[in-house]
Amino acid sequence: MSKETKKIPSAEKKSGKKFNVRKLKYGSAATAVTLIVIAVVVVVNVLISAIGERTDLTIDLTSESAFEISQETKDYIASLNEDVEIVAMQDETIFQTTTSTYYKQAYEVLKKYELNSSKINVEFVDMTANPTYANKYQEMYKGTISENSIVITCGNRIKVISLNDLFNTEFSYQTFSTQIISSKAEQVLTSAIMYVTDPEPKQAAVLNVETAGIAHETVQALLEDDGFDVTLVNPLTEEFPMDADMIVINAPLNDFSEELIDKLYDYMENGGNYGKNMIYLASFSQKATENIDAFLAEWGISISSGVVGDTNQNNLISTNTFYAIRNYIQANDYSANVAQPELPVVSYNARPIEILFETSGNVSVTPLLTTDETAFELTAEMQEMAENGEEPDITTTMGSYNTMVLSNKYTFDSDNVQRFSNLLVMGSSDMIDSYLTSTTYYNNGDYFVSAVNKMNGKEDGITIVAKELGAATFDTDVGKMMTSLVWFMIIIPLAIVITGITVWFRRRHR
């Protein structure tokens, strides 16, 4: 037997397979490409997130841009010279995860202020985790700051509002609960910023007497939303607010005494310097007011005891009443800042206002709101006939009526500059009820605020209509859109291309 050394077959020969260098090459290339693509996606997302913290990348696709702030607000906050801090006393994740469209909208609006002004900083503080945070405001604010408070500060000025102040609500008798009907978040927040950045805000006083109209607090809230510093003053027990820029008389149930009327004269005369403003709101439920009527007559205004209605169904906002009717804005300086002057203003149980003269001496009177020619006045006599079962002939009083009138008196100061005192009269205090001023269908809130700002020389005032949000709204942002773009236009197509090239090479070199 020959002594031949047998070769032990290697593992490769034993298995009958050769080491595939080409497979390793293409597998490594595919892995490298995949890692590069993943890295690119991560970097793109990081960059988008970083840019999103400093730039407004959101796109509001709602019909009325409900999640956006107006250009007027953007222009105003972009011009701020002082730092403003907005602190919402609520955990931010609650806003981010809420199912409420209105809370979502308030959250998005809050963020817009910081994104559109380098002078505004918005923070969210969870008071459960940080219960002593509000102590920092003790020297500036003596009221209570609690969960759901929103604190706006600039220097040593502070404004505290509630999260609920950002919405208009109404009580539902179907669910026996209060429901949000519209958002006024932008109006309230912008007004608060204007208040804290204004070292001398306009002062308004609402005379706190027994009223036949809407609640004094409703008037106060509407003026505060417009940036006024408002106080309730009882002229019978407290000193008359002679220093106020504006006095509001809200449909007093009873007549004023001659002493109080004299104070109204003194206020508007202002020692011969004028420069004062007054709003008088009427109500069909008032008792006889002879002294007040005499005061108004000197300003060229007389208010009838009747109620304005309309025979034209197209001018009625409800088929159940002839006395909730559309009024139309007259074209003049007081309508110049109204966003949609073509929208009507609704009067409800308004008393007709007669202009006694257009001009007399240093007094001039201007109609601001009028009805159609199809309107009528249900006089006191007609009301009595109706109560006795008789049918009054309303055609005898048909015609156009004034429901909002402005009168002014002027003088010249020592520098020969004309100075005015203004008296704004409305036929019904219900015209500025929160229901009518909060809806987007009518101009009650927008026009009232515009007129008040004009007469007070608040040319920088901003009027923002409340926003009603439907249940089905859609909003997205550029960050999400870019992510989708990367996946559907880069990653997926690139993966398909790589897969196709790999398969082609493998089949070609088998």
GIZIZI-V479891 format. One record per backbone hydrogen bond with DSSP energy under -1.0 kcal/mol. CO is the residue of the C=O (numbers start at 1). NH is the residue of the N-H. Records with the same first field share a line. If there is no record, write none. Layout:
CO->NH, NH
This chain:
2->4
10->14
11->15
12->16, 17
19->21
20->24
21->25
22->26
23->27
24->28
25->29
26->30
27->31
28->32
29->33
30->34
31->35
32->36
33->37
34->38
35->39
36->40
37->41
38->42
39->43
40->44
41->45
42->46
43->47
44->48
45->49
46->50
47->51
48->52
49->53
51->54, 55
55->57
57->478
59->476
62->65
65->68
70->74
71->75
72->76
73->77
74->78
76->79
84->121
85->153
86->123
87->151
88->90, 125
89->148
91->94
92->96
93->97
100->104
101->105
102->106
103->107
104->108
105->109
106->110
107->111
108->112
111->115
112->116
117->120
119->84
121->86
123->88
126->130
130->133
132->135
133->136
134->137
135->138
137->141
146->149
148->163
149->89
150->161
151->87
152->159
153->85
154->157
157->154
159->152
161->150
162->165
163->166
164->167
166->184
168->181, 182
170->179
172->176
177->172
179->170
182->168
183->467
184->188
185->189
186->190
187->191
188->192
189->193
190->194
191->195
192->196
193->197
202->229
203->245, 246
204->231
205->248
206->233
207->209
210->253
215->219
216->220
217->221
218->222
219->223
220->224
221->225
223->228
224->227
229->204
231->206
233->208
234->237, 238
240->242
241->244
245->277
246->205
247->279
248->207
249->251, 281
251->212
253->287
257->261
258->262
259->263
260->264
261->265
262->266
263->267
264->268
265->269
266->270
269->274
270->273
276->422
277->247
278->424
279->249
280->426
281->251
282->429
283->286
289->293
290->294
291->295
292->296
293->297
294->298
296->299, 301
297->300
300->356
302->354
307->378
309->376
312->315
313->316
315->326
318->321
322->310
323->349
324->317
325->347
327->345
328->370
332->335
335->338
340->343
344->443
345->327
347->325
350->308
352->304
354->302
358->365
360->363
362->410
363->360
364->408
366->406
368->330
369->403, 404
370->328
372->375
374->311
375->399
376->309
377->379
378->307
379->383
380->384
381->385
382->386
383->387
384->388
385->390
386->389
392->394
393->396
394->397
401->371
402->353
403->427
404->368, 369
405->425
406->366
407->423
408->364
409->421
411->419
413->416
417->413
419->411
421->409
422->278
423->407
424->280
425->405
426->282
427->351
428->431
429->432
430->433
433->437
434->438
443->447
444->448
445->449
446->450
447->451
448->452
449->453
450->454
451->455
452->456
453->458
454->457
457->459
458->461
467->183
471->473
476->59
477->481
478->482
479->483
480->484
481->485
482->486
483->487
484->488
485->489
486->490, 491
487->492
490->494
491->495
492->496
493->497
494->498
495->499
496->500
497->501
498->502
499->503
500->504
501->505
502->506
503->507
504->508
505->509
